[in-house]
Amino acid sequence: DFSSSLVTLGLTAGPTFYVAIAESQGNAGQVALILGIAQFFISVIATLLFANYALRPACLAIAVAGASRKYLASQTFTASYPALNKKARAASILLWMLVFGCKLTESYFFLTLSLRDPHSRHGGHEDSGVQEQVLWQQPLSQPRRSYAHNHRIYSKLLATGDMEVKYHPKVLVSQIWNAIIISMWIPATLAGGVCGPRLSFINQGDSNYKGEFFPPRSEAERRISFFAQSLTTAIPQPLPVDAMPTFTVLTPHYSEKILLSLREIIREEDQHTRVTLLEYLKQLHPIEWDNFVKDTKILAEETEMFNGPNPLGGETENKQDDLPFYFLGFKSAAPEYTLRTRIWASLRAQTLYRTVSGMMNYSKAIKLLYRVESPDVVQTFGGNTDRLERELESMARRKFKFVVSMQRYSKFNKEEHENAEFLLRAYPDLQIAYLDEEPASKEGGEGRIFSALIDGHSEFLPDSGRRKPKFRIELPGNPILGDGKSDNQNHAIVFYRGEYLQLIDANQDNYLEECLKIRNVLGEFEEYAVSHQSPYAQWGAKEFNKTPVAIVGAREYIFSENVGILGDLAAGKEQTFGTLSARAMAWIGGKLHYGHPDFLNASYMNTRGGVSKAQKGLHLNEDIYAGMNAFGRGARIKHTEYYQCGKGRDLGFGTILNFTTKIGTGMGEQMLSREYYYLGTQLPIDRFLTFYYGHPGFHINNMLVILSVQIFILTMLFLGTLNSSVTICHYNSNNQLVRGMAGCYNLSPIFDWIHRCIFSLLLVFLIAFLPLFLQELVERGTLKALFRLAKQFASFSPFFEIFSTQIYTHSILSNLTFGGARYIATGRGFATTRLSFNILFSRFAGPSIYLGIRTLIMLLYVSLTLWSPYLIYFWLSITALCLAPFMFNPHQFVLSDFLVDYREYLRWMSRGNSRSHANSWIGYCRLSRTTITGYKKKKLGHPSEKLSGDVPRASWRAVLFSEILWPIVMAGIMIIAYMFVKAFPDANGQYPANPLIRIALISLGPLVWNAAVLLVLFFVSLFLGPILDTNFPKFGSIIASLAHVLGLVGMLGFFEFLWFLELWDTSHAVLGLVTVIAIQRAVHKVMVSVFLSREFKHDETNRAWWTGKWYGRGLGAHVMSQPAREFIVKIIEMSLWCSDLLLGHLLLFLLTPPMLVPWADKGHAMALFWLRPSQQIRAPVYYSKQKKQRRWIMIKYGIIYGLTVVLFVCLIVLPFTHCLSCLPTNSYCSIMTSPNSKANLFGTMAGAKLVHLTR
């Protein structure tokens, strides 16, 4: 209780105060020593007692349940956690003993012992808590992976115990093997006719076997290798097919591509795409394309033999006649040939057809197993293959159902309906559930909504041409209440059949050899052998005491891992989380969510909350809540290592980070959920730690990483101010103080500590790649593991990981602060399209680039005053926060596209002031502040309101702490650092003027200048706008451009003035710039949070300000107050516009040098797509008009860009050289030898000059 905890705290902490006081007064004696020894032993006993209490299951509920039955429901419904067996519980406790043992040992060497050389004692071992947990999961995870068994297909996959006639295993296994190989012929994974001996199952080293009939590094080799390895694991014995349980596969579908059209395959996506989808797929799958072409040619020859030769063709053939086959996959435009090409491409993209064709392999597997294991059935039908096939199909329908929940089926367009109909004709047993709406019977009434089900056997309705539903269930209303996906699953769940359910996404795949293991997987639910005793009988209680299995997890193979660095990174994350972590966490009771392609005990889950939670916003990650419900109610969650499905992942930089944002915001909502509260307060300590580090701890660790970097740079900034202002002690080779340095400050231990910390961070960074390396090492061998790791480093994967960490951090913090979690359609296409600079800038400036630039300028000051080679690590890391979106943009370093980007960027910065535009800087700026201000009520019918979403206004508490107090605190910290530097005399012994007045003048001066300019131009537009706007429609844009140019001149002028006041001292000017940025950012945040009311959804007020036409804007009663509000808005927007213009040019300057390197684009493409130069994507082909237009853009904007570079260089160099020419020689020498000017004055000021970021 509380009193005992208070007494324990007093006994363990009280002696510390006495010992500290006695030591400080020099009176420490035997009494202090005895107290210290007693305190140590009391602390050990208290720790053991608390550990024993914390290791008890559901400790909180048990503690309170003893006094009252009030908490009995919590024990039953929220804390009925399944007990672990003795080995698993011991492993769980041992894992965290090892983790904390390493952490405490590390802390001892770093904090308790001398800081002189801890690495020599500790062996260079440094890592964070998350890294320790990941490392110690390896010895728990890898032994769980496989056990060596000699039994293979016959003993693991076939239920031969009940066969009346025993056949030789080779007879039965050969049928399975032939079916697997034939299944690879159909999608051209293997060349037709290829078959061979089962050497992969004879040799013990399956993964190292390379046969002639498997092309090296091919999809066929991978599939067979995994199949062979999986059969070495311990798996449940199968039941005969007629005794196996029935299961259903459920797939939600909204607008995902069903089947690729011919137009999508053979034409570029848009003008920014350099390759057609078919060309790209041919480069990714050359062996399979060659197999497909061979099969197509054979089919064409057979058709020609049947129909006769083409009368228009010649009698002789040559290689040129085969060119259409190799370019398009067909020579004739007949539907049967074009459809083959569409299917081949769809089976290698993330389409619903790929998912359906893969999952329908369950039906083929059931029929195959039934035929192999039931030779008596085959003999019964004799040679009547039709009756035999009907019997096999009947058995497959009994045991397997596949339901696709097509929410939009009734609203499909013609192409989508044709594709869905093609699925039903190809797979008649496929079932489609959809929402069928009936209009209201009378005007003003509500329509009726039904949940309907059709399949390929449903008859057509004569009036509509649609299929007649087999089942039609009326719903009480529109079921789509949440984010869509979970509602789509829930309305179709009524159509599932059987005991088990597999949830599959619309971008997954499956293979026949994996479907053959379905009976083994269902055996993991441990329901094959059910006791005949009554669970209520006294002698049957023990047999039913074992907790049920609710979820059986499965592996995923990311088939998009070979499309380049981004696909490989996404695959690597999924591989480590979905395989390595899930394997260990399931064993020690930490696996929660079902994910995809996990199997669910449908009866258990549907009676305990369902399979998907659907509350809008909160249940963004809908699947994990089902896992938490099952876990809290006493069910076990297992993981299978021998079964896997294919899975596609996002392939583009933007789409991957959209998925990251969705996961991050979903985790923010999970942290607020009651399920997390139950788990966090009622789990025993070891299982709580497993839950924490496996789920929220990963995301919290990302936040702490970014926070640590910022705190570290801020600490270094203060050390830099100290190092540049006071005398630092120096020592000779004998570690003795150099003479003449009396009164110096000894900072050497601090500098050594900093170097060790940076080195430790580098080790942590390298350790982060260890799990994937070990997984590859175990499954694919040493060479492939090293090769994959080397490719990732050569393709700049660390830059992506750093940027991804910041996106995780920003998404969680923004969700916890402002809310607004929503489902994001990430897109599943191939990332071959080049995005323009302004799109990337507007997408990632708020989440990462602004923070990166602010930190980069602080790091610049640190480098000027406290340079160390160790800082290179931070330069690379923080640069990644700014440049990663452009580094992973396809064909970023093409000069022509770069200049076109520059043109589009300038247009993006300047448009939207005369007429509304969907893609403009002003729209981006308005949208970025609506999280704080929110929107006014919607005005129906206004066209520009379509450009804005529905954003709720942030709560005042969130605004107070995140938008007001924190920016003010940061501004105060920077002011303190600047005033400290200016508190010391300069080289001439003179004290500078009041630094507070100086920094206030430089910080607030641009705002006052902007206010004056805006006030003058407001009256100009107010009086001239209504007169000139009719004849000069660009009048508003001209006034806005004039204001922005004057604001830019003011901002640059005040910075030049700051540099002049600092006597051209580079480090002081950079520190002043950091302080100005912090002050202006705080002022802007306060003005937006305090003085701005809600935003209109339309942009009429912005255009009214610049054009002077306030009437007819639909402002209503707000027309009197809006000019004053817009005046405050425009003061802020002018500063932000100038800072974004300077920031954009800085980023463009940093991206310019790589373009000057020959073959930079080919090297960049090779790093992104992993294509050799000979296989790379061709340059786009333009019409003559387009070539002329692009040539003119290159000339015009190349000159503008060059002049801009010269202008910015002159703004740095000319004032400095002019000042040097005016100074006496002794002053020049004193400045150059001053301890405040240690670095390259020209190069460093170029970086500080160009960015005046005020966000």
HELIX and SHEET records of a PDB file:
HELIX    1   1 PHE A    2  GLN A   25  1                                  24    
HELIX    2   2 GLN A   30  ALA A   54  1                                  25    
HELIX    3   3 CYS A   59  ALA A   65  1                                   7    
HELIX    4   4 ARG A   69  TYR A   71  5                                   3    
HELIX    5   5 LEU A   72  PHE A   77  1                                   6    
HELIX    6   6 LYS A   86  SER A  107  1                                  22    
HELIX    7   7 TYR A  108  THR A  112  3                                   5    
HELIX    8   8 PRO A  118  HIS A  122  1                                   5    
HELIX    9   9 GLY A  129  SER A  141  1                                  13    
HELIX   10  10 GLN A  142  ARG A  144  5                                   3    
HELIX   11  11 ILE A  153  LEU A  157  1                                   5    
HELIX   12  12 PRO A  169  TRP A  185  1                                  17    
HELIX   13  13 LEU A  199  ILE A  202  1                                   4    
HELIX   14  14 ASP A  206  ASN A  208  5                                   3    
HELIX   15  15 GLU A  219  SER A  230  1                                  12    
HELIX   16  16 VAL A  241  ALA A  243  5                                   3    
HELIX   17  17 LEU A  262  ILE A  266  1                                   5    
HELIX   18  18 LEU A  277  LEU A  284  1                                   8    
HELIX   19  19 PRO A  286  ASN A  307  1                                  22    
HELIX   20  20 LYS A  319  ASP A  322  5                                   4    
HELIX   21  21 LEU A  323  LEU A  328  1                                   6    
HELIX   22  22 PRO A  335  SER A  346  1                                  12    
HELIX   23  23 LEU A  352  MET A  359  1                                   8    
HELIX   24  24 ASN A  361  GLU A  373  1                                  13    
HELIX   25  25 PRO A  375  PHE A  381  1                                   7    
HELIX   26  26 THR A  385  LYS A  399  1                                  15    
HELIX   27  27 TYR A  409  LYS A  411  5                                   3    
HELIX   28  28 LYS A  414  ALA A  426  1                                  13    
HELIX   29  29 LYS A  485  ALA A  492  1                                   8    
HELIX   30  30 ILE A  493  PHE A  495  5                                   3    
HELIX   31  31 LEU A  512  CYS A  515  1                                   4    
HELIX   32  32 ILE A  518  LEU A  522  1                                   5    
HELIX   33  33 GLY A  523  PHE A  525  5                                   3    
HELIX   34  34 GLN A  538  GLY A  540  5                                   3    
HELIX   35  35 ILE A  565  GLN A  575  1                                  11    
HELIX   36  36 THR A  576  SER A  581  3                                   6    
HELIX   37  37 ALA A  582  TRP A  587  1                                   6    
HELIX   38  38 ALA A  602  ASN A  606  1                                   5    
HELIX   39  39 GLU A  622  GLY A  632  1                                  11    
HELIX   40  40 PHE A  653  MET A  671  1                                  19    
HELIX   41  41 ARG A  674  GLN A  682  1                                   9    
HELIX   42  42 ILE A  685  GLY A  694  1                                  10    
HELIX   43  43 PRO A  696  SER A  725  1                                  30    
HELIX   44  44 SER A  748  ILE A  767  1                                  20    
HELIX   45  45 LEU A  770  ARG A  780  1                                  11    
HELIX   46  46 THR A  782  ALA A  794  1                                  13    
HELIX   47  47 SER A  797  PHE A  818  1                                  22    
HELIX   48  48 PHE A  837  PHE A  844  1                                   8    
HELIX   49  49 ALA A  845  ILE A  849  3                                   5    
HELIX   50  50 TYR A  850  THR A  865  1                                  16    
HELIX   51  51 LEU A  871  MET A  887  1                                  17    
HELIX   52  52 LEU A  895  SER A  910  1                                  16    
HELIX   53  53 TRP A  921  THR A  933  1                                  13    
HELIX   54  54 PRO A  943  LEU A  947  5                                   5    
HELIX   55  55 TRP A  956  ALA A  958  1                                   3    
HELIX   56  56 VAL A  959  LEU A  965  3                                   7    
HELIX   57  57 TRP A  966  VAL A  981  1                                  16    
HELIX   58  58 PRO A  995  LEU A 1028  1                                  34    
HELIX   59  59 PHE A 1035  LEU A 1061  1                                  27    
HELIX   60  60 THR A 1066  PHE A 1091  1                                  26    
HELIX   61  61 GLU A 1100  THR A 1107  1                                   8    
HELIX   62  62 GLY A 1116  VAL A 1119  5                                   4    
HELIX   63  63 GLN A 1122  MET A 1155  1                                  34    
HELIX   64  64 ALA A 1160  PHE A 1169  1                                  10    
HELIX   65  65 PRO A 1173  GLN A 1175  5                                   3    
HELIX   66  66 SER A 1184  CYS A 1222  1                                  39    
HELIX   67  67 THR A 1225  THR A 1233  1                                   9    
HELIX   68  68 LEU A 1241  LYS A 1249  1                                   9    
SHEET    1   A10 PHE A 471  LEU A 475  0                                        
SHEET    2   A10 ARG A 448  ASP A 455 -1                                        
SHEET    3   A10 GLN A 431  GLU A 438 -1                                        
SHEET    4   A10 PHE A 400  MET A 406  1                                        
SHEET    5   A10 PHE A 247  HIS A 253  1                                        
SHEET    6   A10 TYR A 500  LEU A 503  1                                        
SHEET    7   A10 PHE A 599  ASN A 601 -1                                        
SHEET    8   A10 VAL A 549  ILE A 558 -1                                        
SHEET    9   A10 ARG A 636  LYS A 647  1                                        
SHEET   10   A10 GLN A 508  ASP A 509 -1                                        
END                                                                             
